[in-house]
Amino acid sequence: MSSVKKHYLVVECMNCRRFLLAVSTNRTRTCPYCGKRLRLRDAKVVARSETAEEARLVLQDLKAREHQGDFTDRTGQLGIDMRGQGVRSREDA
């Protein structure tokens, strides 16, 4: 039996720079936007969650911010913390 705990990841595609969900127990994920196959060990992880629902909510928020142009440095300015405390922005830190 595997002792690796599954996490849900929000990652940034290295090709089109869009955000997508992935599962930490997988090695790769295909970007649904551009079709690029991502190796998760090389991908930029923006957020990590123990539940799919929490990761989905973060992804939804990122897409809304992206659409509104609400952040400048893509993921560097987001300051997302998902260690059982919900989502936290840098302004809250």
N, CA, C and O atoms as CSV, one atom per row, in Angstrom:
chain,resi,resn,atom,element,x,y,z
A,1,MET,N,N,0.838,-1.181,0.000
A,1,MET,CA,C,0.000,0.000,0.000
A,1,MET,C,C,0.886,1.248,0.000
A,1,MET,O,O,1.869,1.317,0.737
A,2,SER,N,N,0.542,2.205,-0.806
A,2,SER,CA,C,1.345,3.414,-0.954
A,2,SER,C,C,1.111,4.380,0.200
A,2,SER,O,O,-0.023,4.570,0.640
A,3,SER,N,N,2.199,4.995,0.691
A,3,SER,CA,C,2.082,5.958,1.778
A,3,SER,C,C,2.085,7.399,1.262
A,3,SER,O,O,2.057,8.341,2.054
A,4,VAL,N,N,2.118,7.572,-0.051
A,4,VAL,CA,C,2.116,8.903,-0.641
A,4,VAL,C,C,0.701,9.475,-0.563
A,4,VAL,O,O,-0.262,8.869,-1.033
A,5,LYS,N,N,0.604,10.651,0.043
A,5,LYS,CA,C,-0.697,11.292,0.193
A,5,LYS,C,C,-1.033,12.100,-1.059
A,5,LYS,O,O,-0.199,12.843,-1.576
A,6,LYS,N,N,-2.255,11.942,-1.532
A,6,LYS,CA,C,-2.698,12.659,-2.716
A,6,LYS,C,C,-3.046,14.102,-2.367
A,6,LYS,O,O,-3.757,14.373,-1.400
A,7,HIS,N,N,-2.525,15.018,-3.180
A,7,HIS,CA,C,-2.864,16.430,-3.074
A,7,HIS,C,C,-3.381,16.893,-4.431
A,7,HIS,O,O,-3.057,16.319,-5.471
A,8,TYR,N,N,-4.166,17.912,-4.391
A,8,TYR,CA,C,-4.660,18.530,-5.616
A,8,TYR,C,C,-3.852,19.804,-5.831
A,8,TYR,O,O,-3.695,20.623,-4.925
A,9,LEU,N,N,-3.349,19.949,-7.039
A,9,LEU,CA,C,-2.451,21.055,-7.350
A,9,LEU,C,C,-3.084,21.998,-8.356
A,9,LEU,O,O,-3.819,21.580,-9.250
A,10,VAL,N,N,-2.788,23.258,-8.193
A,10,VAL,CA,C,-3.079,24.245,-9.231
A,10,VAL,C,C,-1.715,24.589,-9.803
A,10,VAL,O,O,-0.848,25.096,-9.091
A,11,VAL,N,N,-1.522,24.316,-11.085
A,11,VAL,CA,C,-0.232,24.554,-11.729
A,11,VAL,C,C,-0.406,25.499,-12.908
A,11,VAL,O,O,-1.505,25.681,-13.431
A,12,GLU,N,N,0.706,26.093,-13.308
A,12,GLU,CA,C,0.715,26.978,-14.465
A,12,GLU,C,C,1.353,26.241,-15.629
A,12,GLU,O,O,2.447,25.693,-15.494
A,13,CYS,N,N,0.683,26.223,-16.766
A,13,CYS,CA,C,1.226,25.587,-17.964
A,13,CYS,C,C,2.462,26.364,-18.412
A,13,CYS,O,O,2.436,27.592,-18.500
A,14,MET,N,N,3.535,25.643,-18.692
A,14,MET,CA,C,4.779,26.285,-19.114
A,14,MET,C,C,4.705,26.806,-20.549
A,14,MET,O,O,5.524,27.624,-20.967
A,15,ASN,N,N,3.720,26.326,-21.289
A,15,ASN,CA,C,3.588,26.736,-22.687
A,15,ASN,C,C,2.662,27.938,-22.855
A,15,ASN,O,O,3.072,28.959,-23.406
A,16,CYS,N,N,1.422,27.828,-22.389
A,16,CYS,CA,C,0.444,28.912,-22.597
A,16,CYS,C,C,0.226,29.776,-21.348
A,16,CYS,O,O,-0.468,30.791,-21.407
A,17,ARG,N,N,0.821,29.371,-20.220
A,17,ARG,CA,C,0.769,30.100,-18.946
A,17,ARG,C,C,-0.632,30.185,-18.338
A,17,ARG,O,O,-0.898,31.061,-17.516
A,18,ARG,N,N,-1.516,29.288,-18.734
A,18,ARG,CA,C,-2.843,29.230,-18.136
A,18,ARG,C,C,-2.769,28.328,-16.915
A,18,ARG,O,O,-1.853,27.516,-16.791
A,19,PHE,N,N,-3.732,28.470,-16.015
A,19,PHE,CA,C,-3.779,27.673,-14.795
A,19,PHE,C,C,-4.645,26.443,-14.996
A,19,PHE,O,O,-5.661,26.499,-15.688
A,20,LEU,N,N,-4.241,25.321,-14.384
A,20,LEU,CA,C,-5.011,24.088,-14.480
A,20,LEU,C,C,-4.847,23.261,-13.226
A,20,LEU,O,O,-3.927,23.477,-12.438
A,21,LEU,N,N,-5.751,22.309,-13.048
A,21,LEU,CA,C,-5.705,21.412,-11.894
A,21,LEU,C,C,-4.941,20.152,-12.249
A,21,LEU,O,O,-4.951,19.707,-13.396
A,22,ALA,N,N,-4.283,19.587,-11.259
A,22,ALA,CA,C,-3.571,18.320,-11.423
A,22,ALA,C,C,-3.609,17.579,-10.092
A,22,ALA,O,O,-3.881,18.171,-9.047
A,23,VAL,N,N,-3.336,16.289,-10.142
A,23,VAL,CA,C,-3.284,15.461,-8.943
A,23,VAL,C,C,-1.825,15.095,-8.701
A,23,VAL,O,O,-1.126,14.678,-9.625
A,24,SER,N,N,-1.366,15.248,-7.471
A,24,SER,CA,C,0.055,15.075,-7.147
A,24,SER,C,C,0.562,13.653,-7.363
A,24,SER,O,O,1.766,13.457,-7.526
A,25,THR,N,N,-0.311,12.671,-7.367
A,25,THR,CA,C,0.128,11.286,-7.552
A,25,THR,C,C,0.395,10.962,-9.018
A,25,THR,O,O,0.947,9.905,-9.325
A,26,ASN,N,N,0.011,11.857,-9.927
A,26,ASN,CA,C,0.297,11.668,-11.348
A,26,ASN,C,C,1.645,12.290,-11.688
A,26,ASN,O,O,2.099,13.221,-11.021
A,27,ARG,N,N,2.272,11.770,-12.723
A,27,ARG,CA,C,3.554,12.321,-13.164
A,27,ARG,C,C,3.385,13.416,-14.207
A,27,ARG,O,O,4.187,14.347,-14.276
A,28,THR,N,N,2.334,13.299,-15.022
A,28,THR,CA,C,2.118,14.268,-16.088
A,28,THR,C,C,0.658,14.701,-16.121
A,28,THR,O,O,-0.221,14.074,-15.530
A,29,ARG,N,N,0.442,15.799,-16.835
A,29,ARG,CA,C,-0.916,16.331,-17.049
A,29,ARG,C,C,-0.898,17.058,-18.380
A,29,ARG,O,O,0.034,17.809,-18.667
A,30,THR,N,N,-1.917,16.841,-19.191
A,30,THR,CA,C,-2.024,17.546,-20.459
A,30,THR,C,C,-2.829,18.817,-20.252
A,30,THR,O,O,-3.915,18.782,-19.675
A,31,CYS,N,N,-2.302,19.929,-20.717
A,31,CYS,CA,C,-2.994,21.211,-20.593
A,31,CYS,C,C,-4.251,21.172,-21.464
A,31,CYS,O,O,-4.167,20.883,-22.657
A,32,PRO,N,N,-5.407,21.458,-20.882
A,32,PRO,CA,C,-6.643,21.430,-21.667
A,32,PRO,C,C,-6.770,22.614,-22.634
A,32,PRO,O,O,-7.644,22.619,-23.501
A,33,TYR,N,N,-5.902,23.609,-22.485
A,33,TYR,CA,C,-5.979,24.805,-23.322
A,33,TYR,C,C,-5.096,24.710,-24.560
A,33,TYR,O,O,-5.534,25.044,-25.661
A,34,CYS,N,N,-3.850,24.255,-24.388
A,34,CYS,CA,C,-2.926,24.225,-25.529
A,34,CYS,C,C,-2.493,22.809,-25.928
A,34,CYS,O,O,-1.865,22.632,-26.971
A,35,GLY,N,N,-2.820,21.806,-25.114
A,35,GLY,CA,C,-2.479,20.426,-25.446
A,35,GLY,C,C,-1.076,19.997,-25.053
A,35,GLY,O,O,-0.701,18.848,-25.287
A,36,LYS,N,N,-0.295,20.883,-24.466
A,36,LYS,CA,C,1.077,20.569,-24.049
A,36,LYS,C,C,1.049,19.570,-22.890
A,36,LYS,O,O,0.263,19.710,-21.953
A,37,ARG,N,N,1.911,18.570,-22.967
A,37,ARG,CA,C,2.032,17.580,-21.890
A,37,ARG,C,C,3.025,18.133,-20.862
A,37,ARG,O,O,4.179,18.403,-21.193
A,38,LEU,N,N,2.572,18.301,-19.613
A,38,LEU,CA,C,3.407,18.862,-18.556
A,38,LEU,C,C,3.916,17.761,-17.639
A,38,LEU,O,O,3.156,16.881,-17.235
A,39,ARG,N,N,5.190,17.810,-17.314
A,39,ARG,CA,C,5.723,16.955,-16.252
A,39,ARG,C,C,5.497,17.713,-14.954
A,39,ARG,O,O,6.020,18.813,-14.772
A,40,LEU,N,N,4.730,17.135,-14.064
A,40,LEU,CA,C,4.347,17.846,-12.843
A,40,LEU,C,C,5.537,18.191,-11.967
A,40,LEU,O,O,5.495,19.191,-11.250
A,41,ARG,N,N,6.586,17.401,-12.003
A,41,ARG,CA,C,7.761,17.732,-11.184
A,41,ARG,C,C,8.448,19.003,-11.667
A,41,ARG,O,O,9.166,19.642,-10.898
A,42,ASP,N,N,8.238,19.384,-12.942
A,42,ASP,CA,C,8.826,20.589,-13.508
A,42,ASP,C,C,7.863,21.767,-13.528
A,42,ASP,O,O,8.271,22.897,-13.795
A,43,ALA,N,N,6.599,21.514,-13.250
A,43,ALA,CA,C,5.573,22.552,-13.359
A,43,ALA,C,C,5.644,23.517,-12.182
A,43,ALA,O,O,6.073,23.155,-11.087
A,44,LYS,N,N,5.219,24.742,-12.429
A,44,LYS,CA,C,5.147,25.752,-11.378
A,44,LYS,C,C,3.854,25.530,-10.602
A,44,LYS,O,O,2.761,25.762,-11.120
A,45,VAL,N,N,3.987,25.080,-9.355
A,45,VAL,CA,C,2.825,24.828,-8.510
A,45,VAL,C,C,2.432,26.143,-7.835
A,45,VAL,O,O,3.217,26.740,-7.099
A,46,VAL,N,N,1.212,26.574,-8.101
A,46,VAL,CA,C,0.714,27.829,-7.568
A,46,VAL,C,C,0.026,27.605,-6.228
A,46,VAL,O,O,0.106,28.451,-5.337
A,47,ALA,N,N,-0.650,26.465,-6.082
A,47,ALA,CA,C,-1.354,26.146,-4.840
A,47,ALA,C,C,-1.471,24.637,-4.710
A,47,ALA,O,O,-1.431,23.899,-5.694
A,48,ARG,N,N,-1.618,24.200,-3.460
A,48,ARG,CA,C,-1.731,22.774,-3.141
A,48,ARG,C,C,-2.849,22.625,-2.117
A,48,ARG,O,O,-2.964,23.431,-1.194
A,49,SER,N,N,-3.674,21.589,-2.283
A,49,SER,CA,C,-4.799,21.384,-1.389
A,49,SER,C,C,-5.007,19.897,-1.135
A,49,SER,O,O,-4.630,19.055,-1.950
A,50,GLU,N,N,-5.603,19.593,-0.012
A,50,GLU,CA,C,-5.946,18.198,0.284
A,50,GLU,C,C,-7.297,17.816,-0.306
A,50,GLU,O,O,-7.618,16.631,-0.401
A,51,THR,N,N,-8.093,18.810,-0.704
A,51,THR,CA,C,-9.405,18.511,-1.282
A,51,THR,C,C,-9.513,19.094,-2.688
A,51,THR,O,O,-8.965,20.155,-2.986
A,52,ALA,N,N,-10.226,18.377,-3.530
A,52,ALA,CA,C,-10.440,18.841,-4.893
A,52,ALA,C,C,-11.283,20.115,-4.903
A,52,ALA,O,O,-11.061,21.000,-5.729
A,53,GLU,N,N,-12.236,20.209,-4.001
A,53,GLU,CA,C,-13.112,21.375,-3.942
A,53,GLU,C,C,-12.324,22.653,-3.640
A,53,GLU,O,O,-12.545,23.687,-4.271
A,54,GLU,N,N,-11.414,22.576,-2.684
A,54,GLU,CA,C,-10.617,23.752,-2.338
A,54,GLU,C,C,-9.727,24.167,-3.508
A,54,GLU,O,O,-9.588,25.356,-3.794
A,55,ALA,N,N,-9.127,23.193,-4.182
A,55,ALA,CA,C,-8.283,23.494,-5.342
A,55,ALA,C,C,-9.119,24.107,-6.463
A,55,ALA,O,O,-8.663,25.023,-7.147
A,56,ARG,N,N,-10.325,23.611,-6.652
A,56,ARG,CA,C,-11.214,24.150,-7.680
A,56,ARG,C,C,-11.558,25.612,-7.386
A,56,ARG,O,O,-11.602,26.441,-8.295
A,57,LEU,N,N,-11.801,25.918,-6.118
A,57,LEU,CA,C,-12.119,27.294,-5.745
A,57,LEU,C,C,-10.936,28.236,-5.979
A,57,LEU,O,O,-11.118,29.371,-6.420
A,58,VAL,N,N,-9.737,27.764,-5.684
A,58,VAL,CA,C,-8.536,28.571,-5.943
A,58,VAL,C,C,-8.385,28.810,-7.441
A,58,VAL,O,O,-8.107,29.928,-7.874
A,59,LEU,N,N,-8.570,27.754,-8.227
A,59,LEU,CA,C,-8.464,27.893,-9.679
A,59,LEU,C,C,-9.501,28.889,-10.199
A,59,LEU,O,O,-9.198,29.716,-11.059
A,60,GLN,N,N,-10.699,28.806,-9.682
A,60,GLN,CA,C,-11.765,29.732,-10.076
A,60,GLN,C,C,-11.373,31.178,-9.747
A,60,GLN,O,O,-11.584,32.083,-10.554
A,61,ASP,N,N,-10.809,31.383,-8.573
A,61,ASP,CA,C,-10.370,32.719,-8.167
A,61,ASP,C,C,-9.223,33.220,-9.051
A,61,ASP,O,O,-9.215,34.384,-9.452
A,62,LEU,N,N,-8.272,32.361,-9.351
A,62,LEU,CA,C,-7.152,32.746,-10.222
A,62,LEU,C,C,-7.638,33.148,-11.603
A,62,LEU,O,O,-7.176,34.140,-12.168
A,63,LYS,N,N,-8.569,32.380,-12.144
A,63,LYS,CA,C,-9.092,32.695,-13.469
A,63,LYS,C,C,-9.832,34.029,-13.459
A,63,LYS,O,O,-9.741,34.799,-14.415
A,64,ALA,N,N,-10.562,34.303,-12.383
A,64,ALA,CA,C,-11.272,35.580,-12.272
A,64,ALA,C,C,-10.277,36.733,-12.189
A,64,ALA,O,O,-10.460,37.761,-12.841
A,65,ARG,N,N,-9.228,36.566,-11.390
A,65,ARG,CA,C,-8.193,37.603,-11.275
A,65,ARG,C,C,-7.487,37.818,-12.606
A,65,ARG,O,O,-7.218,38.951,-13.006
A,66,GLU,N,N,-7.195,36.720,-13.281
A,66,GLU,CA,C,-6.514,36.794,-14.575
A,66,GLU,C,C,-7.389,37.540,-15.579
A,66,GLU,O,O,-6.899,38.379,-16.335
A,67,HIS,N,N,-8.653,37.237,-15.584
A,67,HIS,CA,C,-9.587,37.871,-16.517
A,67,HIS,C,C,-9.712,39.370,-16.235
A,67,HIS,O,O,-9.847,40.169,-17.162
A,68,GLN,N,N,-9.668,39.745,-14.968
A,68,GLN,CA,C,-9.806,41.141,-14.580
A,68,GLN,C,C,-8.477,41.886,-14.593
A,68,GLN,O,O,-8.445,43.100,-14.391
A,69,GLY,N,N,-7.373,41.166,-14.830
A,69,GLY,CA,C,-6.058,41.799,-14.806
A,69,GLY,C,C,-5.691,42.259,-13.410
A,69,GLY,O,O,-5.050,43.296,-13.240
A,70,ASP,N,N,-6.101,41.483,-12.401
A,70,ASP,CA,C,-5.964,41.878,-10.998
A,70,ASP,C,C,-4.580,41.616,-10.416
A,70,ASP,O,O,-4.333,41.979,-9.266
A,71,PHE,N,N,-3.676,41.005,-11.159
A,71,PHE,CA,C,-2.329,40.799,-10.638
A,71,PHE,C,C,-1.324,40.973,-11.753
A,71,PHE,O,O,-1.633,40.772,-12.928
A,72,THR,N,N,-0.120,41.347,-11.372
A,72,THR,CA,C,0.888,41.702,-12.353
A,72,THR,C,C,1.883,40.582,-12.609
A,72,THR,O,O,2.145,40.246,-13.764
A,73,ASP,N,N,2.432,40.008,-11.576
A,73,ASP,CA,C,3.492,39.017,-11.719
A,73,ASP,C,C,2.903,37.605,-11.740
A,73,ASP,O,O,3.392,36.724,-11.034
A,74,ARG,N,N,1.896,37.390,-12.512
A,74,ARG,CA,C,1.227,36.101,-12.647
A,74,ARG,C,C,1.011,35.446,-11.281
A,74,ARG,O,O,0.035,35.767,-10.604
A,75,THR,N,N,1.882,34.552,-10.867
A,75,THR,CA,C,1.659,33.819,-9.631
A,75,THR,C,C,2.500,34.310,-8.475
A,75,THR,O,O,2.163,34.031,-7.325
A,76,GLY,N,N,3.571,35.022,-8.724
A,76,GLY,CA,C,4.477,35.447,-7.663
A,76,GLY,C,C,3.843,36.371,-6.650
A,76,GLY,O,O,4.276,36.404,-5.499
A,77,GLN,N,N,2.835,37.119,-7.040
A,77,GLN,CA,C,2.213,38.077,-6.138
A,77,GLN,C,C,0.974,37.523,-5.444
A,77,GLN,O,O,0.352,38.232,-4.652
A,78,LEU,N,N,0.599,36.276,-5.720
A,78,LEU,CA,C,-0.647,35.757,-5.168
A,78,LEU,C,C,-0.534,35.353,-3.704
A,78,LEU,O,O,-1.467,35.586,-2.936
A,79,GLY,N,N,0.573,34.760,-3.299
A,79,GLY,CA,C,0.773,34.389,-1.903
A,79,GLY,C,C,-0.286,33.440,-1.383
A,79,GLY,O,O,-0.801,33.631,-0.282
A,80,ILE,N,N,-0.615,32.434,-2.149
A,80,ILE,CA,C,-1.664,31.511,-1.746
A,80,ILE,C,C,-1.119,30.498,-0.747
A,80,ILE,O,O,-0.060,29.908,-0.962
A,81,ASP,N,N,-1.844,30.303,0.335
A,81,ASP,CA,C,-1.471,29.353,1.369
A,81,ASP,C,C,-2.653,28.416,1.586
A,81,ASP,O,O,-3.723,28.850,2.013
A,82,MET,N,N,-2.463,27.139,1.295
A,82,MET,CA,C,-3.565,26.187,1.417
A,82,MET,C,C,-3.233,25.068,2.398
A,82,MET,O,O,-3.621,23.925,2.159
A,83,ARG,N,N,-2.548,25.344,3.464
A,83,ARG,CA,C,-2.195,24.316,4.439
A,83,ARG,C,C,-3.289,24.194,5.484
A,83,ARG,O,O,-3.044,24.388,6.675
A,84,GLY,N,N,-4.492,23.872,5.039
A,84,GLY,CA,C,-5.597,23.673,5.954
A,84,GLY,C,C,-6.185,24.952,6.498
A,84,GLY,O,O,-7.043,24.903,7.380
A,85,GLN,N,N,-5.753,26.097,6.001
A,85,GLN,CA,C,-6.240,27.375,6.516
A,85,GLN,C,C,-6.993,28.136,5.446
A,85,GLN,O,O,-7.273,29.323,5.618
A,86,GLY,N,N,-7.325,27.489,4.361
A,86,GLY,CA,C,-8.015,28.178,3.300
A,86,GLY,C,C,-7.042,28.964,2.445
A,86,GLY,O,O,-5.831,28.755,2.519
A,87,VAL,N,N,-7.554,29.840,1.660
A,87,VAL,CA,C,-6.747,30.628,0.746
A,87,VAL,C,C,-6.417,31.962,1.395
A,87,VAL,O,O,-7.278,32.607,1.995
A,88,ARG,N,N,-5.183,32.358,1.268
A,88,ARG,CA,C,-4.727,33.617,1.881
A,88,ARG,C,C,-4.029,34.435,0.823
A,88,ARG,O,O,-3.196,33.909,0.085
A,89,SER,N,N,-4.344,35.687,0.736
A,89,SER,CA,C,-3.671,36.555,-0.218
A,89,SER,C,C,-2.516,37.247,0.473
A,89,SER,O,O,-2.445,37.246,1.702
A,90,ARG,N,N,-1.616,37.835,-0.283
A,90,ARG,CA,C,-0.462,38.531,0.294
A,90,ARG,C,C,-0.919,39.714,1.128
A,90,ARG,O,O,-0.255,40.072,2.101
A,91,GLU,N,N,-2.044,40.330,0.768
A,91,GLU,CA,C,-2.543,41.472,1.517
A,91,GLU,C,C,-2.915,41.073,2.941
A,91,GLU,O,O,-2.843,41.901,3.848
A,92,ASP,N,N,-3.317,39.801,3.155
A,92,ASP,CA,C,-3.706,39.310,4.470
A,92,ASP,C,C,-2.502,38.950,5.336
A,92,ASP,O,O,-2.608,38.851,6.559
A,93,ALA,N,N,-1.352,38.756,4.683
A,93,ALA,CA,C,-0.155,38.282,5.399
A,93,ALA,C,C,0.431,39.347,6.303
A,93,ALA,O,O,1.436,39.105,6.971
